[in-house]
Amino acid sequence: MTSRPWLAAWQDALYGADGFYRSNAAAEHFRTSVHAGPLLAAALAQLAASCDLRRVVDVGSGRGELLIALADADPRLSLLGVDVVARPPGLPSSVDWLVAPGGADLPADLDARDALVVAHEWLDDVPCPVLAVGDDGALRVVEVDDDGFEHVGGDASRDELAWAARWWPTTRPGDRVEVGLPRERAWADLLARADGSVLLAVDYSHDRLSRPSAGTLVGYRDGRAVPPVADGSCDITAHVALDALAGAGVRTSQRRALQALGVDAARPAPALATTDPMGYL
Ligand SMILES: C[S@@+](CC[C@H](N)C(=O)[O-])C[C@H]1O[C@@H](n2cnc3c(N)ncnc32)[C@H](O)[C@@H]1O
């Protein structure tokens, strides 16, 4: 069986003609804060208002779940969803929609100016090269076949090595490095289209002090973590080196950011779990 570098296999598995996200919605397989209730949308509507912005662009908008909640939270907002599928049926009329190629590539006609631009768990789904340290301490490209078996391939490129030296330095045999370059290119592309905007990336992340030596590549299907097999049968994701994003301003935890926007983090009364389990969750 032939193997390919993770970057190509991952891109194909999620965004190729039969890719996972061509026919699967994130919400069918896992829950994010977007699906957990109206609190995130209310906080984002408040953030937009406090920045005097009347427009929200949601990159990686799934089936428009956050946009629907935003239209509820503030019907005056003009909303734009961007994802790899056609405009989902049933969206409010205030929601416009653009189809993206997927991964690091954004639609050519995406105009993200003068908006609150939200990328909620987009970047972790932007495929990136995976490298592994060999016994000689050198970084090589990890390849994978369609059954998920990995092989160590050729030398890493000069750009990949330079990125690893700066952001994820390691020479310990067996360590892995998930090279953030495609995420940074994607983010820089978004930033370049977003004059007068506030950009918000929400994602699983690590920084130079907390890089996981075994990497974070994993699959998700039907609500469970599964081995990352690049055959289109599961989501494939890896945490984001958020500190390496160009122009990344303030980095904070979602908890602190939401608390600053007035979302109460206190647990509901335990009795609610028996009378209204979903409300409690
Ligand atoms: C993990 S899901 C997150 C969905 C939603 N934002 C949420 O938090 O529930 C990632 C989404 O990003 C989308 N995506 C991937 N590459 C994209 C791109 N270049 N432009 C727009 N959406 C993209 C995927 O199709 C998928 O719907």
The ligand as an SDF file (V2000), in Angstrom:
LIG
                    3D

 27 29  0  0  0  0  0  0  0  0999 V2000
  -14.1240   21.3340   14.0470 C   0  0  0  0  0  0  0  0  0  0  0  0
  -15.2780   21.9590   12.8980 S   0  0  0  0  0  0  0  0  0  0  0  0
  -15.8740   23.3880   13.8030 C   0  0  0  0  0  0  0  0  0  0  0  0
  -17.2520   23.8320   13.4070 C   0  0  0  0  0  0  0  0  0  0  0  0
  -17.8190   24.9930   14.2570 C   0  0  0  0  0  0  0  0  0  0  0  0
  -17.0620   26.1940   14.0840 N   0  0  0  0  0  0  0  0  0  0  0  0
  -17.8590   24.6000   15.7180 C   0  0  0  0  0  0  0  0  0  0  0  0
  -17.0450   25.1040   16.5020 O   0  0  0  0  0  0  0  0  0  0  0  0
  -18.6990   23.7550   16.0770 O   0  0  0  0  0  0  0  0  0  0  0  0
  -14.2220   22.6890   11.6610 C   0  0  0  0  0  0  0  0  0  0  0  0
  -14.9770   23.2600   10.4940 C   0  0  0  0  0  0  0  0  0  0  0  0
  -14.0780   24.0140    9.6810 O   0  0  0  0  0  0  0  0  0  0  0  0
  -14.4420   23.8190    8.3370 C   0  0  0  0  0  0  0  0  0  0  0  0
  -13.3500   24.2460    7.4560 N   0  0  0  0  0  0  0  0  0  0  0  0
  -12.2000   23.6230    7.1910 C   0  0  0  0  0  0  0  0  0  0  0  0
  -11.4430   24.3450    6.3530 N   0  0  0  0  0  0  0  0  0  0  0  0
  -12.1440   25.4630    6.0700 C   0  0  0  0  0  0  0  0  0  0  0  0
  -11.8820   26.6120    5.2750 C   0  0  0  0  0  0  0  0  0  0  0  0
  -10.7540   26.7610    4.5810 N   0  0  0  0  0  0  0  0  0  0  0  0
  -12.7970   27.5810    5.2360 N   0  0  0  0  0  0  0  0  0  0  0  0
  -13.9600   27.4520    5.9330 C   0  0  0  0  0  0  0  0  0  0  0  0
  -14.2630   26.3920    6.7030 N   0  0  0  0  0  0  0  0  0  0  0  0
  -13.3560   25.4150    6.7820 C   0  0  0  0  0  0  0  0  0  0  0  0
  -14.7730   22.3410    8.2920 C   0  0  0  0  0  0  0  0  0  0  0  0
  -15.4880   21.9920    7.1280 O   0  0  0  0  0  0  0  0  0  0  0  0
  -15.5830   22.1890    9.5890 C   0  0  0  0  0  0  0  0  0  0  0  0
  -16.9420   22.4450    9.3920 O   0  0  0  0  0  0  0  0  0  0  0  0
  1  2  1  0
  2  3  1  0
  2 10  1  0
  3  4  1  0
  4  5  1  0
  5  6  1  0
  5  7  1  0
  7  8  2  0
  7  9  1  0
 10 11  1  0
 11 12  1  0
 11 26  1  0
 12 13  1  0
 13 14  1  0
 13 24  1  0
 14 15  1  0
 14 23  1  0
 15 16  2  0
 16 17  1  0
 17 18  1  0
 17 23  2  0
 18 19  1  0
 18 20  2  0
 20 21  1  0
 21 22  2  0
 22 23  1  0
 24 25  1  0
 24 26  1  0
 26 27  1  0
M  CHG  2   2   1   9  -1
M  END
$$$$
